[in-house]
Amino acid sequence: MPDTKRPAAVATVQVDNDRVRVTEWRFAPGAATGWHRHEFDYVVVPLLNGRLRLKTREGDVVSALEAGSAYFREAGVEHDVINDGDSEFAFVETEIKSL
């Protein structure tokens, strides 16, 4: 589950209204979001190339991400997201609250 010894990723909310929430996430090497559950469907767009470790109830998953290559996930995902690389990593997350 959560690893409280890691530095915290930095979240900067850029837009938050009744339809979407757009957040820029920045991770120092080893930084983590902390355990959380996504309430809404969401799209992530990496700003940099990097590697993330996703800690889930089923185990760890490591993903190599490329700047500009977006991905989509449905609401309900539970995980802790950790920068598994040696340099800063960042992405923009858009949560879809309503259509």
Buried (B, 14 or more C-beta within 10 A) or exposed (E): EEEEEBEEBEEEEEEEEEEBBBBBBBBBBBBBBBBEEBEBBBBBBBBBBBBBBBBEEEEEEEEEBEEEEEEEBEEEBEBBBBBBBEEBBBBBBBBBBEE
